[in-house]
Amino acid sequence: MQPLTLKIDSVQLAFNERKILQDIYLECKQGEVVGLLGRNGSGKSSLLKIVFGTLRSSFKHVSIDGNFIQHGYLQSRIAYLPQHNYLPRGIKISRLANILIDEIYWNDFSNLSIYQDHRHKNAEQLSGGELRQFEMLMILYSKADFILLDEPFTHVTPVQADYFKGVIEKVAQTKGIIITDHQYQDVLDISDRIILLKDGCTKPIKNIDDLITHNYIGNFR
Ligand SMILES: Nc1ncnc2c1ncn2[C@@H]1O[C@H](COP(=O)(O)OP(=O)(O)OP(=O)(O)O)[C@@H](O)[C@H]1O
């Protein structure tokens, strides 16, 4: 089957007449990881929420293979890992897993020691790091064609971040992934393409020098 393409175009967002997003163009195909970088407050989370459909913008064009998507969260087309915790507190991990995990990934997920050790617990009985691991894994192993990851490496140890990078690369064989995180080296490691969000506009980044030119990172060389 041909890989699907998620297209995000002409997003316009302002808060209290302050323009946040104004010239946005982003594409992601199943099979690729697109890294979205940008300074604090540049609008990365807002853009991901607009694509997912939980934040309204004055204009947007989001489509999958030409079919307009108003609410990405419907029909499991798009899954989104927000910065904050999202799993409901009072439901057992095993029950959530049964609902959220795609059957093709069930063996990968259910054999993980973290699942074996904690499946009988509710989310509120997990440590912050354990909860974040489950939230991340349940998004990555979900049925969605496209995955949006907002700061997946924040609050996790380097070893966990490396493990997540491996899972991202694995599921990206069949899914399209857009990832943003301030651990930019981790993002560079796994991304096929990098887009910088600056002054409300998306800018394709060709190499590390572009990130220096755009003042996203300093020139330490
Ligand atoms: N509900 C809101 N009302 C008013 N302003 C908002 C609202 N949500 C976000 N903003 C502002 O919009 C801008 C973009 O916020 P956003 O969270 O999208 O940035 P970000 O690039 O994800 O930042 P960070 O890297 O710090 O997480 C910020 O200046 C923020 O203060």
The ligand as an SDF file (V2000), in Angstrom:
LIG
                    3D

 31 33  0  0  0  0  0  0  0  0999 V2000
   -4.3140   29.6940   25.7470 N   0  0  0  0  0  0  0  0  0  0  0  0
   -3.4120   30.6560   25.5080 C   0  0  0  0  0  0  0  0  0  0  0  0
   -3.7330   31.9590   25.6630 N   0  0  0  0  0  0  0  0  0  0  0  0
   -2.8340   32.9340   25.3900 C   0  0  0  0  0  0  0  0  0  0  0  0
   -1.5780   32.7030   24.9490 N   0  0  0  0  0  0  0  0  0  0  0  0
   -1.2070   31.4180   24.7810 C   0  0  0  0  0  0  0  0  0  0  0  0
   -2.0940   30.3320   25.0480 C   0  0  0  0  0  0  0  0  0  0  0  0
   -1.4620   29.1690   24.7780 N   0  0  0  0  0  0  0  0  0  0  0  0
   -0.2110   29.5110   24.3710 C   0  0  0  0  0  0  0  0  0  0  0  0
   -0.0660   30.8560   24.3740 N   0  0  0  0  0  0  0  0  0  0  0  0
    1.1300   31.5910   23.9450 C   0  0  0  0  0  0  0  0  0  0  0  0
    1.4080   31.1970   22.6010 O   0  0  0  0  0  0  0  0  0  0  0  0
    2.8150   31.1020   22.3890 C   0  0  0  0  0  0  0  0  0  0  0  0
    3.1230   29.7060   21.8310 C   0  0  0  0  0  0  0  0  0  0  0  0
    2.9180   28.7380   22.8700 O   0  0  0  0  0  0  0  0  0  0  0  0
    3.2980   27.2100   22.6510 P   0  0  0  0  0  0  0  0  0  0  0  0
    2.9890   26.4870   23.9210 O   0  0  0  0  0  0  0  0  0  0  0  0
    2.6660   26.7380   21.4120 O   0  0  0  0  0  0  0  0  0  0  0  0
    4.8810   27.3330   22.4320 O   0  0  0  0  0  0  0  0  0  0  0  0
    6.0000   26.2010   22.3630 P   0  0  0  0  0  0  0  0  0  0  0  0
    6.8290   26.4750   21.1490 O   0  0  0  0  0  0  0  0  0  0  0  0
    5.3910   24.8580   22.4680 O   0  0  0  0  0  0  0  0  0  0  0  0
    6.8350   26.5460   23.6770 O   0  0  0  0  0  0  0  0  0  0  0  0
    7.7420   25.6440   24.6490 P   0  0  0  0  0  0  0  0  0  0  0  0
    8.9130   25.1890   23.8370 O   0  0  0  0  0  0  0  0  0  0  0  0
    8.1480   26.6200   25.7100 O   0  0  0  0  0  0  0  0  0  0  0  0
    6.8900   24.5100   25.1770 O   0  0  0  0  0  0  0  0  0  0  0  0
    3.4780   31.3980   23.7260 C   0  0  0  0  0  0  0  0  0  0  0  0
    3.9260   32.7360   23.6960 O   0  0  0  0  0  0  0  0  0  0  0  0
    2.3740   31.2150   24.7430 C   0  0  0  0  0  0  0  0  0  0  0  0
    2.5500   32.0780   25.8430 O   0  0  0  0  0  0  0  0  0  0  0  0
  1  2  1  0
  2  3  1  0
  2  7  2  0
  3  4  2  0
  4  5  1  0
  5  6  2  0
  6  7  1  0
  6 10  1  0
  7  8  1  0
  8  9  2  0
  9 10  1  0
 10 11  1  0
 11 12  1  0
 11 30  1  0
 12 13  1  0
 13 14  1  0
 13 28  1  0
 14 15  1  0
 15 16  1  0
 16 17  2  0
 16 18  1  0
 16 19  1  0
 19 20  1  0
 20 21  2  0
 20 22  1  0
 20 23  1  0
 23 24  1  0
 24 25  2  0
 24 26  1  0
 24 27  1  0
 28 29  1  0
 28 30  1  0
 30 31  1  0
M  END
$$$$
